Amino acid sequence: MSISALLRAPSGPDAAIMAEYHGPFMSSMSGPYFMLNGLNAPFWEKIRQARAQFHVGRDAHFLHVRPYILRSWQRSRAAHVPSVGLPVAMIGPVEFQEVLRRHAFLVDCASRVMEELLENILPSKSCIVLTDADGVFLHTVGDGEGYGRGSCCLMRGLISREAVDGTTSMGICLEEKIPVCVLGCEHYNPHFDGWSCAAAPIFDNEGELVGTLSLTLERDKFHQHTFGLVIAAAKAITEQMRLRTLLQEVQTVMELLGEAVVVLDAGGSLRLMNRYAKRLFHVRGDVVGRNFSGIATEAGGKSPAFPDKKVKDGECSMQLADGTPLHCLFSSSPIPGGGLCVTLRETRRVHALTNRLTGAKAVYDFGDIIGDSAAMGQALHLARVASGNGMTTLLLGESGVGKELFAQAIHNGGERRQEPFIVVNCGAIPRDLVQSELFGYEAGAFTGAAGQGAPGKFELADGGTLFLDEIGDMPLAAQVSLLRVLQEGEVTRIGGKRPNRVDVRVVAATHCDLGQAVGKGTFRQDLYYRLNVLVIQVPPLRLRLGDVPVLARFFLDKISRSLRKPLTGFTPAALACLEAYGWPGNVRELENCIERTAVVAEGSVIDVADLPPEIGQQKKPVAEASPFPAPAPALKTAREDQDCEAIVTALRRTRGNVRAAAKEVGVTRATLYARILRFGLDVRDFREVQ
């Protein structure tokens, strides 16, 4: 409902109630005019006569009437405001509570200023009123009978505007947005002649009018200094709102910052601590005034010594009051006048963000490992066992068999799947840099070291998994430090004195025979036994009976989509050549072979002529003996018949889309490829069906 719809003059019981509570506030004074604000009685008599002529419609040049008073008289007459009686309008209690809720910030900022203003004008029979921009009385203070205070005052909810009670300081201030005072008979309605009032506007940060502050007191008690006090008080409220808004914005920004903010005074006591800092330091409630040493200490119980100068991305280690160790990066800056502002970020969180931005995560899981052979089945079984615990795991296998694929699947299959997965190729790092790469270094630890030092891969992998590929190439000096990390869970940076606790699951891999390396003295025996806990032998491709056709079709399907080339499969002769080849480069070589073949193939089906010469023109070698038992031949069972029928139905429904068919059957693509091969099916037959 608009405020104009609420402008009403009460009748009956309402009028009686308003007269009872507003008699002391709005009653007129009888008798002769007295000296007012230094002006004599004849002057005020001229104004009274001018108003009387104005009310009867005799417009003339009213030389003794101030311009904004005359403008207000004209607006009041145009609004048909009564010139006699006690005009009153107010809003209902329910709507008033909603108005009060919207302006709670204004009332909170103004209430104390209003109390101070009242103290400066006592003793006098006066009332100070705060209104909103619609003229609704929000808050009042006064020393006269009937004025009331706060929520006890029945004047709250009244509306004072020119359209209600004519010319008053509140009405003019709301219309013209300027400080004004209305004295005695300058009021439009003679009912208010016994009073003088002054009002000043209150603005928000955008310069919009949000309300007025007015002071009403007995006519002859008004003084020009009183007007100045009202203007100053309104400006103080405006400034208070601006400062509080600014403070709230700063506090909001501080709470949104992804780092802890601590402000200390010159003595080390807390001035401010944002919500993130409270969580970081395990404290609750109001901590202002507490000494920071009671919240966190350095080694030896000393208070953290943040440098009294600008520092960016320094490192510090503390112990919280509850005994929890805390490692942070911090930046600090002195505060003019004394004190220090410090921002802190937990080291693990910084590392997690770094890993996320650099893509330090595992992307493959067990569903991405393709193969249905017995050899691969045994390796996958052990890998799933490894994913269910956090013990150190050693992956053995030739180059190209997919050891990193297994490592990622183990990581994603365990509880650390949301944590970082860091890969270090020990054979690709210069030998003199392996330790700094793995364990980090302090500032100035060696020539060329970064000025702030740097964390190693173990610190970056904290909480997650560190994959040490080609660990057999690790220098002996680094092996000693690695053994300590595995045994103690602590990392000491090069040039550092204090160890840092880390929680890292290590998965190592190598193509070397570590037993022989131990015998030659190139690999530490104690580290070998520490790694040789859960060993997984990833089989070479030549021993994965039946997996080559499945992998070949998988790679062809992937590459044909990438090339946007309609390649549908292999001829039986081409598949036979692929199976007969020894694949010394294992799965990596097979993928490269299929990619090259797909590029040069002219037809939609790969034939022997499309294969590289070393594969298409080979003689089938004698198969290498497999260490894994070959599956015994068996007749197709009733369950297999059902599986075959379900696969055929799914392929028909999806028109040979292996991905969609696998989803419909409820198996991975790798498993579906294996079963398609086992049952002698050809995906092309289903793609050709219309």
QUIWO-V830117 format. One record per residue. RES is the residue in one letter. SS is DSSP state (helix for helix, strand for strand, loop for the rest). PSI is psi in whole degrees, 0 to 359 (NA if undefined). NEAR is the number of other ideal C-beta (glycine too) atoms within 8 Angstrom. Layout:
res = [RES RES]
ss = [SS SS]
psi = [PSI PSI]
near = [NEAR NEAR]
This chain:
res = [M S I S A L L R A P S G P D A A I M A E Y H G P F M S S M S G P Y F M L N G L N A P F W E K I R Q A R A Q F H V G R D A H F L H V R P Y I L R S W Q R S R A A H V P S V G L P V A M I G P V E F Q E V L R R H A F L V D C A S R V M E E L L E N I L P S K S C I V L T D A D G V F L H T V G D G E G Y G R G S C C L M R G L I S R E A V D G T T S M G I C L E E K I P V C V L G C E H Y N P H F D G W S C A A A P I F D N E G E L V G T L S L T L E R D K F H Q H T F G L V I A A A K A I T E Q M R L R T L L Q E V Q T V M E L L G E A V V V L D A G G S L R L M N R Y A K R L F H V R G D V V G R N F S G I A T E A G G K S P A F P D K K V K D G E C S M Q L A D G T P L H C L F S S S P I P G G G L C V T L R E T R R V H A L T N R L T G A K A V Y D F G D I I G D S A A M G Q A L H L A R V A S G N G M T T L L L G E S G V G K E L F A Q A I H N G G E R R Q E P F I V V N C G A I P R D L V Q S E L F G Y E A G A F T G A A G Q G A P G K F E L A D G G T L F L D E I G D M P L A A Q V S L L R V L Q E G E V T R I G G K R P N R V D V R V V A A T H C D L G Q A V G K G T F R Q D L Y Y R L N V L V I Q V P P L R L R L G D V P V L A R F F L D K I S R S L R K P L T G F T P A A L A C L E A Y G W P G N V R E L E N C I E R T A V V A E G S V I D V A D L P P E I G Q Q K K P V A E A S P F P A P A P A L K T A R E D Q D C E A I V T A L R R T R G N V R A A A K E V G V T R A T L Y A R I L R F G L D V R D F R E V Q]
ss = [loop loop helix helix helix helix loop loop loop loop loop loop helix helix helix helix helix helix helix helix helix helix helix helix helix helix loop loop loop loop loop loop loop loop loop strand loop loop strand loop helix helix helix helix helix helix helix helix helix helix helix helix helix helix helix loop loop loop loop loop loop loop loop loop loop loop helix helix helix helix helix helix helix helix helix helix helix helix loop loop loop loop loop loop loop loop loop loop loop strand loop loop helix helix helix helix helix helix helix helix helix helix loop helix helix helix helix helix helix helix helix helix helix helix helix helix helix helix helix helix helix loop loop loop loop strand strand strand strand strand strand strand loop loop loop strand strand strand strand strand strand strand loop loop loop loop loop loop loop helix helix helix loop loop loop loop loop strand strand loop loop helix helix helix helix loop loop loop helix helix helix helix helix helix helix helix loop loop loop strand strand strand strand helix helix helix loop loop loop helix helix helix loop loop strand strand strand strand strand strand strand strand strand loop loop loop loop loop strand strand strand strand strand strand strand strand strand strand helix helix helix loop loop helix helix helix helix helix helix helix helix helix helix helix helix helix helix helix helix helix helix helix helix helix helix helix helix helix helix helix helix helix helix helix helix helix loop loop loop strand strand strand strand strand loop loop loop loop strand strand strand strand strand loop helix helix helix helix helix helix loop loop loop loop loop loop loop loop loop loop strand helix helix helix loop strand strand loop loop loop loop loop strand loop loop loop loop loop loop loop strand strand strand strand strand strand strand strand strand strand loop loop loop loop strand strand strand strand strand strand strand strand strand strand loop loop loop loop loop strand strand strand strand strand strand strand helix helix helix helix helix helix helix helix helix helix helix loop loop loop loop loop loop loop loop helix helix helix loop loop loop loop loop helix helix helix helix helix helix helix helix helix helix helix helix helix helix loop loop loop loop loop strand strand strand strand loop loop loop loop loop loop helix helix helix helix helix helix helix helix helix helix loop loop loop loop loop loop loop loop strand strand strand strand strand loop loop loop loop loop helix helix helix helix helix helix helix helix helix loop strand loop loop loop loop loop loop loop loop loop loop loop loop strand loop loop helix helix helix helix loop loop loop loop strand strand strand strand strand loop helix helix helix loop loop helix helix helix helix helix helix helix helix helix helix helix helix helix loop strand strand loop loop strand loop loop loop loop loop strand strand loop loop loop strand strand strand strand strand strand loop loop loop helix helix helix helix helix helix helix loop loop loop loop helix helix helix helix helix helix helix loop loop strand strand strand strand loop loop loop helix helix helix loop loop loop helix helix helix helix helix helix helix helix helix helix helix helix helix helix helix helix helix loop loop loop loop loop strand strand loop helix helix helix helix helix helix helix helix helix loop loop loop loop loop helix helix helix helix helix helix helix helix helix helix helix helix helix helix helix loop loop loop loop strand strand loop helix helix helix loop loop helix helix helix helix loop loop loop loop loop loop loop loop loop loop loop loop loop loop loop loop loop loop loop loop loop helix helix helix helix helix helix helix helix helix helix helix helix helix helix helix helix helix loop loop loop helix helix helix helix helix helix helix helix loop loop loop helix helix helix helix helix helix helix helix helix helix loop loop loop loop helix helix helix helix helix loop loop loop]
psi = [135 158 331 331 344 354 107 151 119 153 166 226 323 318 322 318 316 321 324 317 344 2 308 332 324 6 144 160 137 171 180 158 142 173 128 118 34 2 151 168 320 326 314 330 323 321 319 318 321 319 320 318 321 318 331 9 11 82 135 182 105 88 334 359 128 147 314 337 315 318 321 319 316 318 322 317 320 331 4 41 132 142 4 165 191 90 131 138 144 162 160 165 324 313 327 320 324 318 318 323 318 330 25 323 316 314 319 320 327 332 316 322 322 320 318 323 318 320 330 346 359 153 134 153 95 164 135 131 135 126 163 188 350 4 11 129 117 322 140 149 146 163 2 158 132 348 318 179 140 223 347 349 124 357 342 134 347 156 126 109 164 326 350 301 20 215 113 167 321 313 314 319 320 325 314 351 41 157 135 159 142 123 124 242 7 342 147 324 121 344 334 12 338 3 154 146 154 144 151 146 154 129 154 188 335 3 12 142 127 347 185 155 126 152 128 133 172 143 312 357 354 139 153 330 331 318 318 323 320 316 316 320 318 319 325 321 316 316 321 318 318 315 319 321 316 317 318 321 317 316 321 316 318 322 332 341 139 36 160 140 125 130 123 147 183 336 4 10 153 130 327 145 119 175 320 321 322 320 319 321 8 48 159 165 196 122 2 131 341 145 138 334 342 354 321 146 160 181 135 3 9 153 140 128 83 131 139 54 171 125 138 123 45 169 144 151 132 166 125 167 332 8 357 129 147 125 127 156 137 154 142 154 132 151 131 132 356 138 178 136 126 132 138 144 130 134 317 321 321 317 321 319 318 316 322 319 329 4 30 71 158 135 347 149 186 334 344 354 114 131 138 15 163 321 316 327 318 318 319 324 313 325 321 324 317 325 339 359 177 17 156 136 139 123 124 143 160 166 136 2 346 37 321 327 318 317 317 320 321 317 311 345 357 189 347 16 332 357 172 150 107 133 131 121 102 337 348 354 134 140 326 357 359 314 317 328 320 318 354 179 156 165 133 15 331 168 127 359 145 148 332 3 181 144 154 180 329 318 322 331 5 126 344 219 138 119 110 95 147 50 340 343 6 135 154 322 320 331 326 313 323 319 320 319 316 325 318 342 28 144 131 121 156 128 357 162 333 139 151 131 136 149 94 133 124 126 119 157 150 154 357 162 100 332 315 323 324 318 327 351 12 354 134 135 319 324 322 314 329 328 332 52 299 105 131 121 110 117 149 160 328 341 1 80 124 353 338 311 322 313 319 315 323 312 321 318 316 316 324 324 321 319 350 48 129 76 123 345 201 152 156 323 321 318 322 320 319 320 330 339 149 341 67 335 3 214 324 318 320 316 317 322 314 323 317 318 318 326 318 345 138 331 182 348 131 125 176 323 338 344 156 149 322 345 318 340 24 161 138 119 164 129 137 140 132 137 350 140 134 147 137 138 143 154 151 127 171 322 321 323 318 318 317 317 321 321 316 315 316 319 323 317 326 3 46 11 104 321 312 322 320 320 322 321 331 31 170 163 322 315 320 317 317 318 326 316 318 321 4 29 159 119 330 327 326 333 337 347 130 NA]
near = [5 5 11 6 6 12 10 5 8 10 5 6 5 9 12 8 9 12 9 7 10 12 9 9 13 9 7 9 8 3 3 4 9 7 7 13 7 5 7 6 9 6 9 13 9 9 13 11 8 12 14 8 10 12 7 6 5 6 5 6 3 8 4 7 12 6 6 10 12 10 9 15 14 8 10 14 10 6 8 5 14 8 8 6 6 9 11 13 10 10 10 7 6 6 10 12 8 8 12 11 7 6 12 8 8 15 12 7 11 15 12 6 13 14 9 9 13 13 7 7 11 7 3 9 8 14 13 14 14 15 15 11 8 9 14 13 13 13 12 15 12 11 9 10 4 9 14 10 8 9 4 5 10 5 14 12 11 10 15 12 12 17 9 14 13 15 14 15 13 15 18 17 16 14 9 8 7 8 12 11 11 13 10 13 11 11 14 14 14 10 10 11 12 9 13 14 13 15 17 14 12 14 8 9 6 4 5 6 9 11 14 14 17 15 16 12 14 12 13 7 10 14 7 7 6 12 12 8 12 16 10 8 14 14 9 9 14 11 8 11 15 9 8 10 10 8 8 8 8 8 9 8 8 10 9 6 10 5 8 13 14 13 13 13 10 5 5 9 10 15 8 9 13 12 6 12 12 11 7 11 12 8 9 3 4 3 10 8 5 9 9 13 10 6 11 11 11 12 7 5 4 9 9 11 6 11 7 5 6 6 11 5 8 11 11 11 11 11 10 12 8 5 5 7 8 12 10 14 10 14 10 14 8 10 9 3 4 5 11 11 12 12 12 13 12 10 13 9 8 10 13 11 8 10 14 9 6 6 5 12 8 12 4 9 9 11 7 9 13 10 13 12 12 10 12 13 10 9 13 11 8 10 14 10 9 13 13 7 7 6 7 12 14 15 13 10 12 7 7 10 12 11 11 10 10 14 16 14 16 14 17 12 12 12 4 11 9 3 9 14 14 13 8 12 8 14 7 5 10 5 6 4 8 13 11 14 10 13 14 15 14 11 9 7 12 9 3 3 14 6 6 8 14 9 9 14 10 14 13 13 16 13 10 14 17 13 15 13 14 13 11 12 8 10 8 8 7 12 12 9 12 12 12 10 15 10 7 6 8 10 12 11 14 11 11 10 3 7 7 11 7 12 6 13 11 12 16 13 15 13 8 9 5 13 7 8 12 11 6 7 5 6 13 10 7 7 12 13 7 11 13 8 9 10 8 13 7 11 13 10 15 8 12 13 10 11 14 13 12 15 14 13 12 12 12 14 9 8 12 12 7 6 9 5 7 5 13 8 10 13 9 6 8 14 12 8 13 15 8 8 9 5 12 5 9 14 11 9 12 16 10 9 12 12 10 9 12 14 7 7 10 4 7 5 10 14 11 9 5 12 14 8 6 7 11 12 5 10 3 4 7 3 6 6 4 10 4 9 5 7 6 4 3 5 3 6 7 5 6 9 9 8 10 12 8 9 15 9 8 12 14 9 8 11 9 12 7 13 7 9 15 12 7 9 10 4 7 7 11 14 10 14 13 13 13 12 11 8 10 5 11 7 13 10 9 11 9 6 8 2]
